[in-house]
Amino acid sequence: MAGFIDRIEELINMVGEDHVALGSDMDANYQPVMETYRKMPLVVGALFQRGHSDEAVAKFIGGNFLRVMDQVQGV
């Protein structure tokens, strides 16, 4: 799980928190990170422990996806 959180932070540092979102697939390129969404609170907790704000975590766990889908559907 720590490596997964590291990768999330790497992506946020590269492209910004407005452009990183949790995917809906569970295979993570055939290397499972989470085998069930019941572990999602662990991801959220780890991001908070590393100092990410409520707003940034909300973007990652669904806010960014919803924003993009809203924009795409509005076209």
PASEBA-1860 file (N, C-alpha, C; in nm, 3 decimals):
! residues 75
1> MAGFIDRI> 0.083/-0.120/0.000/0.000/0.000/0.000/0.087/0.126/0.000 ~ 0.200/0.122/0.072/0.288/0.240/0.078/0.338/0.278/-0.061 ~ 0.371/0.179/-0.143/0.416/0.207/-0.279/0.307/0.270/-0.363 ~ 0.183/0.227/-0.342/0.069/0.284/-0.413/0.053/0.432/-0.377 ~ 0.065/0.462/-0.249/0.054/0.601/-0.204/0.171/0.683/-0.258 ~ 0.290/0.624/-0.259/0.407/0.693/-0.318/0.379/0.731/-0.462 ~ 0.321/0.639/-0.538/0.294/0.664/-0.680/0.189/0.773/-0.697 ~ 0.088/0.773/-0.614/-0.012/0.880/-0.619/0.057/1.015/-0.598
9> EELINMVG> 0.145/1.021/-0.500/0.215/1.147/-0.472/0.308/1.187/-0.587 ~ 0.372/1.090/-0.649/0.458/1.119/-0.765/0.374/1.182/-0.877 ~ 0.259/1.124/-0.903/0.172/1.177/-1.008/0.122/1.316/-0.974 ~ 0.082/1.337/-0.850/0.037/1.470/-0.808/0.150/1.571/-0.825 ~ 0.271/1.534/-0.790/0.385/1.625/-0.805/0.416/1.653/-0.952 ~ 0.390/1.557/-1.040/0.419/1.574/-1.182/0.313/1.657/-1.255 ~ 0.185/1.629/-1.229/0.080/1.690/-1.308/-0.018/1.775/-1.228 ~ -0.011/1.768/-1.097/-0.099/1.848/-1.012/-0.220/1.770/-0.965
17> EDHVALGS> -0.273/1.809/-0.852/-0.383/1.736/-0.788/-0.513/1.739/-0.867 ~ -0.525/1.833/-0.962/-0.646/1.839/-1.044/-0.647/1.736/-1.157 ~ -0.539/1.661/-1.172/-0.526/1.570/-1.286/-0.494/1.426/-1.247 ~ -0.517/1.390/-1.123/-0.492/1.254/-1.075/-0.622/1.201/-1.016 ~ -0.658/1.077/-1.054/-0.782/1.018/-1.003/-0.764/0.869/-0.987 ~ -0.837/0.814/-0.896/-0.837/0.670/-0.876/-0.910/0.604/-0.991 ~ -0.849/0.502/-1.051/-0.913/0.429/-1.160/-1.013/0.328/-1.107 ~ -1.098/0.283/-1.195/-1.201/0.188/-1.154/-1.154/0.043/-1.163
25> DMDANYQP> -1.041/0.020/-1.227/-0.991/-0.117/-1.238/-0.914/-0.154/-1.112 ~ -0.904/-0.281/-1.087/-0.835/-0.328/-0.968/-0.702/-0.396/-1.000 ~ -0.669/-0.413/-1.128/-0.550/-0.493/-1.159/-0.420/-0.414/-1.152 ~ -0.424/-0.283/-1.162/-0.303/-0.199/-1.156/-0.195/-0.256/-1.247 ~ -0.232/-0.275/-1.373/-0.141/-0.334/-1.471/-0.100/-0.475/-1.431 ~ -0.196/-0.551/-1.389/-0.180/-0.693/-1.354/-0.104/-0.716/-1.224 ~ -0.087/-0.615/-1.145/-0.024/-0.628/-1.013/-0.121/-0.566/-0.911 ~ -0.211/-0.647/-0.856/-0.314/-0.591/-0.767/-0.256/-0.511/-0.650
33> VMETYRKM> -0.312/-0.396/-0.632/-0.278/-0.311/-0.518/-0.387/-0.323/-0.413 ~ -0.510/-0.311/-0.461/-0.626/-0.330/-0.374/-0.712/-0.438/-0.439 ~ -0.734/-0.544/-0.369/-0.818/-0.650/-0.425/-0.967/-0.628/-0.396 ~ -0.995/-0.527/-0.316/-1.134/-0.491/-0.286/-1.140/-0.343/-0.250 ~ -1.253/-0.281/-0.286/-1.270/-0.139/-0.252/-1.291/-0.119/-0.102 ~ -1.305/-0.225/-0.029/-1.316/-0.212/0.118/-1.187/-0.156/0.179 ~ -1.079/-0.160/0.103/-0.952/-0.104/0.151/-0.938/0.045/0.121 ~ -1.038/0.103/0.058/-1.032/0.245/0.024/-1.007/0.334/0.145
41> PLVVGALF> -1.066/0.307/0.261/-1.034/0.392/0.377/-0.885/0.391/0.412 ~ -0.814/0.284/0.379/-0.669/0.280/0.404/-0.596/0.379/0.314 ~ -0.641/0.389/0.190/-0.581/0.485/0.096/-0.609/0.627/0.144 ~ -0.734/0.653/0.177/-0.772/0.787/0.224/-0.694/0.823/0.350 ~ -0.689/0.732/0.445/-0.616/0.756/0.569/-0.468/0.782/0.545 ~ -0.408/0.705/0.455/-0.265/0.723/0.425/-0.239/0.859/0.362 ~ -0.328/0.903/0.275/-0.311/1.036/0.215/-0.322/1.145/0.319 ~ -0.418/1.130/0.411/-0.430/1.228/0.519/-0.306/1.225/0.609
49> QRGHSDEA> -0.256/1.107/0.639/-0.136/1.095/0.724/-0.016/1.163/0.660 ~ -0.013/1.164/0.529/0.099/1.228/0.459/0.076/1.377/0.437 ~ -0.031/1.428/0.492/-0.051/1.572/0.492/-0.136/1.629/0.380 ~ -0.203/1.544/0.304/-0.288/1.595/0.197/-0.417/1.651/0.256 ~ -0.465/1.756/0.195/-0.585/1.824/0.246/-0.711/1.745/0.213 ~ -0.820/1.780/0.281/-0.951/1.721/0.250/-0.984/1.740/0.103 ~ -0.959/1.861/0.054/-0.990/1.894/-0.085/-0.910/1.808/-0.183 ~ -0.781/1.791/-0.158/-0.697/1.712/-0.248/-0.738/1.565/-0.249
57> VAKFIGGN> -0.768/1.511/-0.133/-0.810/1.371/-0.124/-0.945/1.353/-0.194 ~ -1.036/1.446/-0.175/-1.167/1.438/-0.240/-1.152/1.440/-0.392 ~ -1.059/1.518/-0.442/-1.033/1.521/-0.587/-0.986/1.385/-0.635 ~ -0.893/1.326/-0.564/-0.836/1.198/-0.606/-0.939/1.085/-0.603 ~ -1.020/1.079/-0.500/-1.110/0.964/-0.486/-1.239/0.975/-0.566 ~ -1.258/1.083/-0.638/-1.376/1.091/-0.723/-1.406/1.228/-0.780 ~ -1.362/1.331/-0.713/-1.392/1.466/-0.757/-1.340/1.498/-0.895 ~ -1.216/1.461/-0.924/-1.159/1.490/-1.056/-1.233/1.413/-1.165
65> FLRVMDQV> -1.265/1.289/-1.139/-1.340/1.209/-1.237/-1.475/1.274/-1.266 ~ -1.545/1.313/-1.162/-1.677/1.374/-1.180/-1.667/1.506/-1.257 ~ -1.564/1.584/-1.227/-1.545/1.712/-1.296/-1.523/1.691/-1.446 ~ -1.436/1.596/-1.480/-1.407/1.569/-1.621/-1.530/1.512/-1.692 ~ -1.599/1.419/-1.629/-1.718/1.363/-1.691/-1.824/1.471/-1.714 ~ -1.839/1.561/-1.621/-1.934/1.670/-1.636/-1.897/1.756/-1.756 ~ -1.768/1.786/-1.770/-1.722/1.867/-1.883/-1.743/1.795/-2.016 ~ -1.713/1.666/-2.020/-1.726/1.588/-2.143/-1.872/1.574/-2.183
73> QGV> -1.958/1.549/-2.086/-2.100/1.533/-2.117/-2.165/1.663/-2.159 ~ -2.106/1.773/-2.120/-2.160/1.903/-2.155/-2.123/1.948/-2.295 ~ -2.036/1.874/-2.361/-1.989/1.914/-2.497/-2.091/1.876/-2.601
END
